Amino acid sequence: MFEIFRANTGGYFWRLKGVNGETLCHSEVYTTKQSAQVGIDAVKRIAPLAPVHDRT
């Protein structure tokens, strides 16, 4: 699930959590809540198509 939070410094950010409740990733801080939602929408749209680059 995605969660949107208010940043301590102002603005908004989101976290993606797994089914076990652990944070998988988080976003940068956006100036508006709407911008944070747009970021979530972009991740939902792009992630299924994103390739994996093994840099080990």
C-alpha positions in Angstrom: 0.0 0.0 0.0 1.0 3.6 -0.5 0.8 6.1 2.4 1.1 9.9 2.1 2.7 11.8 4.9 3.3 15.5 5.7 7.1 16.1 6.0 8.4 17.9 9.1 10.0 20.5 6.9 6.8 21.1 4.9 5.6 19.3 1.8 4.5 15.8 1.4 6.1 12.4 0.7 4.9 8.8 0.2 6.0 5.4 1.4 5.3 2.1 -0.3 4.8 -0.7 2.3 4.8 -4.4 1.8 2.1 -6.8 3.0 4.2 -7.4 6.1 4.0 -3.6 6.9 7.7 -2.9 6.2 8.6 0.1 4.1 9.9 -0.9 0.7 10.7 2.5 -0.6 9.9 6.2 -0.1 9.7 9.3 -2.3 11.3 12.7 -2.3 9.5 15.5 -0.6 6.9 17.2 -2.9 5.7 20.7 -2.4 2.0 19.7 -2.7 -0.1 16.7 -1.8 -1.3 16.6 -5.4 2.3 16.2 -6.6 2.9 13.3 -4.2 -0.2 11.6 -5.6 1.1 12.2 -9.2 4.4 10.5 -8.1 2.4 7.5 -6.7 0.5 7.3 -10.0 3.7 7.3 -12.0 5.2 4.5 -9.9 2.1 2.4 -10.4 2.1 3.0 -14.1 5.9 2.5 -14.8 7.0 -0.1 -12.2 5.5 -3.2 -14.0 7.6 -2.3 -17.1 10.8 -1.3 -15.3 13.8 -3.5 -16.2 16.2 -4.8 -13.5 19.9 -3.9 -13.9 22.1 -6.1 -11.8 25.1 -3.9 -11.0 27.0 -6.4 -8.8 
